[in-house]
Amino acid sequence: MGMKTLILSGNDVNKIVETYGLNNLMDTLIKRTSDSIKSYDSEKTEIPIRSGFNYEINDPGLVEWMPVHKKGDEVVIKVVGYHPRNPQKYDLPTILSTISSYDTTTGHLKGLVDGVLLTALRTGAASAVASKLLAKDSSSILGLIGCGAQSVTQLHALSRLFDIKKVLLFDVDETAMSSFSNRIAMLDLSIEIVASSIEGILNTSDIVCTETSIDVGTGPLFNELKTSEHIHINAIGSDFPGKVELPLDLLKQSLVCPDFLEQAKIEGECQQLKDSEIGPDLSGLVKNAETYAYAKNQRTVFDSTGWALEDQIVMDLFLDLATEFGIGREIEVENISEDAKNPYNFMLKTVSV
Ligand SMILES: NC(=O)c1ccc[n+]([C@@H]2O[C@H](COP(=O)([O-])OP(=O)(O)OC[C@H]3O[C@@H](n4cnc5c(N)ncnc54)[C@H](O)[C@@H]3O)[C@@H](O)[C@H]2O)c1
């Protein structure tokens, strides 16, 4: 008796997006992310801090595992690699990843899905959920500091909730800025896109996303620059011990909301703060939106390190859509012996009497 695993390759994931529609997908993901965070109960869903290996050879990078246990249902584990030299050296994305889902009744691998596009989508959706609660509803100018893969989905997700009219770009790599318009052509947005300085971005933007591959120990990205009074920043790139994007004085002037407090204190902007200087986590924010509505008029920061719950939400969405559209391949990955107590059973010869 074999047990099937649903495999969704990168191509399958692309087909799902094309069949469902890119905007439809982002809207559904933002809604599911918001709803799941609202009903999130740490008694029912266990999420440990992620762990991994960090190395300098062959190239600087890390491979981490991010587990979630939805009790009585499934364990989802994302394995994610971060290799910032990938784009220049190997023509590959900085983030490579796969997500797997295990049935907790038997341990069976239910699904294995590409995590590259899914990570970018869920990171955008999480920023949208946070920005909806922390940024001014009238926000129309978006600043992007770091114009790589994540910046595309940050803009996409935010454009679904805000009437973005202008995008200001800064990246240390000139081609990341000059190629940006072409890379977002499929979003069909009527927005003005302008290269800027970090100072220009901070002075005029309503919402800023920082998604740089800044090296450990070299941050923050800027110091002592004035921001507008009501700015909201989604800080995406600070996701490793010693890797920070924002200066301490700006964090201290802001309501800082981490996605996952315990992880953000080790890897996020919250590394720089005392506990008393940290605001509600994303779940606290979503569950108590009215309490924090005042923050829309001041400086706010979403400290996004990447929460494994977001990976479970996006994987479940893609598994649902794959079933609905009949996309993906089911294969028997696990070796299920006809005799549960004999792993060599397949080698037994039939003995005729
Ligand atoms: N919070 C999350 O959930 C989450 C999810 C995915 C990625 N990330 C992080 O987001 C960051 C970006 O990921 P990506 O996939 O877009 O990578 P990417 O390599 O595609 O893009 C990163 C960009 O940052 C630019 N950059 C590097 N240093 C800079 C600096 N000092 N100032 C301005 N620009 C600079 C690079 O030139 C590059 O264009 C990474 O640090 C990654 O770890 C976080």
The ligand as an SDF file (V2000), in Angstrom:
LIG
                    3D

 44 48  0  0  0  0  0  0  0  0999 V2000
   11.7100   38.8950    6.6830 N   0  0  0  0  0  0  0  0  0  0  0  0
   11.5120   37.8890    5.8700 C   0  0  0  0  0  0  0  0  0  0  0  0
   10.5840   37.1090    6.0340 O   0  0  0  0  0  0  0  0  0  0  0  0
   12.4130   37.7150    4.7050 C   0  0  0  0  0  0  0  0  0  0  0  0
   12.0520   36.8790    3.6300 C   0  0  0  0  0  0  0  0  0  0  0  0
   12.8900   36.7990    2.5320 C   0  0  0  0  0  0  0  0  0  0  0  0
   14.0780   37.5210    2.5110 C   0  0  0  0  0  0  0  0  0  0  0  0
   14.4230   38.2940    3.5820 N   0  0  0  0  0  0  0  0  0  0  0  0
   15.6590   39.0910    3.5660 C   0  0  0  0  0  0  0  0  0  0  0  0
   15.4350   40.1650    2.6740 O   0  0  0  0  0  0  0  0  0  0  0  0
   16.6770   40.5770    2.1040 C   0  0  0  0  0  0  0  0  0  0  0  0
   16.5280   40.7040    0.6120 C   0  0  0  0  0  0  0  0  0  0  0  0
   16.2340   39.4480    0.0330 O   0  0  0  0  0  0  0  0  0  0  0  0
   16.0950   39.3160   -1.5550 P   0  0  0  0  0  0  0  0  0  0  0  0
   15.5960   37.9710   -1.8400 O   0  0  0  0  0  0  0  0  0  0  0  0
   15.3730   40.5040   -2.1010 O   0  0  0  0  0  0  0  0  0  0  0  0
   17.6450   39.4340   -1.9670 O   0  0  0  0  0  0  0  0  0  0  0  0
   18.2530   40.0080   -3.3290 P   0  0  0  0  0  0  0  0  0  0  0  0
   19.6610   39.5680   -3.3460 O   0  0  0  0  0  0  0  0  0  0  0  0
   17.3750   39.6610   -4.4740 O   0  0  0  0  0  0  0  0  0  0  0  0
   18.1910   41.6010   -3.1320 O   0  0  0  0  0  0  0  0  0  0  0  0
   18.9020   42.2750   -2.1460 C   0  0  0  0  0  0  0  0  0  0  0  0
   19.2770   43.6610   -2.6820 C   0  0  0  0  0  0  0  0  0  0  0  0
   19.8500   44.4200   -1.6140 O   0  0  0  0  0  0  0  0  0  0  0  0
   20.8570   45.2560   -2.2030 C   0  0  0  0  0  0  0  0  0  0  0  0
   21.7300   45.7490   -1.1530 N   0  0  0  0  0  0  0  0  0  0  0  0
   22.6970   45.0810   -0.4630 C   0  0  0  0  0  0  0  0  0  0  0  0
   23.2710   45.9010    0.4300 N   0  0  0  0  0  0  0  0  0  0  0  0
   22.6630   47.1090    0.3130 C   0  0  0  0  0  0  0  0  0  0  0  0
   22.7930   48.3520    0.9830 C   0  0  0  0  0  0  0  0  0  0  0  0
   23.7070   48.5250    1.9490 N   0  0  0  0  0  0  0  0  0  0  0  0
   21.9930   49.3870    0.6020 N   0  0  0  0  0  0  0  0  0  0  0  0
   21.0800   49.2150   -0.3750 C   0  0  0  0  0  0  0  0  0  0  0  0
   20.9050   48.0630   -1.0550 N   0  0  0  0  0  0  0  0  0  0  0  0
   21.6810   47.0150   -0.7020 C   0  0  0  0  0  0  0  0  0  0  0  0
   21.5200   44.3350   -3.2220 C   0  0  0  0  0  0  0  0  0  0  0  0
   22.2470   45.0880   -4.1860 O   0  0  0  0  0  0  0  0  0  0  0  0
   20.3120   43.6090   -3.8090 C   0  0  0  0  0  0  0  0  0  0  0  0
   19.7990   44.2500   -4.9660 O   0  0  0  0  0  0  0  0  0  0  0  0
   17.6970   39.5440    2.5590 C   0  0  0  0  0  0  0  0  0  0  0  0
   18.4400   40.0840    3.6140 O   0  0  0  0  0  0  0  0  0  0  0  0
   16.8750   38.3720    3.0450 C   0  0  0  0  0  0  0  0  0  0  0  0
   17.5180   37.6620    4.0560 O   0  0  0  0  0  0  0  0  0  0  0  0
   13.6130   38.4080    4.6580 C   0  0  0  0  0  0  0  0  0  0  0  0
  1  2  1  0
  2  3  2  0
  2  4  1  0
  4  5  1  0
  4 44  2  0
  5  6  2  0
  6  7  1  0
  7  8  2  0
  8  9  1  0
  8 44  1  0
  9 10  1  0
  9 42  1  0
 10 11  1  0
 11 12  1  0
 11 40  1  0
 12 13  1  0
 13 14  1  0
 14 15  2  0
 14 16  1  0
 14 17  1  0
 17 18  1  0
 18 19  2  0
 18 20  1  0
 18 21  1  0
 21 22  1  0
 22 23  1  0
 23 24  1  0
 23 38  1  0
 24 25  1  0
 25 26  1  0
 25 36  1  0
 26 27  1  0
 26 35  1  0
 27 28  2  0
 28 29  1  0
 29 30  1  0
 29 35  2  0
 30 31  1  0
 30 32  2  0
 32 33  1  0
 33 34  2  0
 34 35  1  0
 36 37  1  0
 36 38  1  0
 38 39  1  0
 40 41  1  0
 40 42  1  0
 42 43  1  0
M  CHG  2   8   1  16  -1
M  END
$$$$
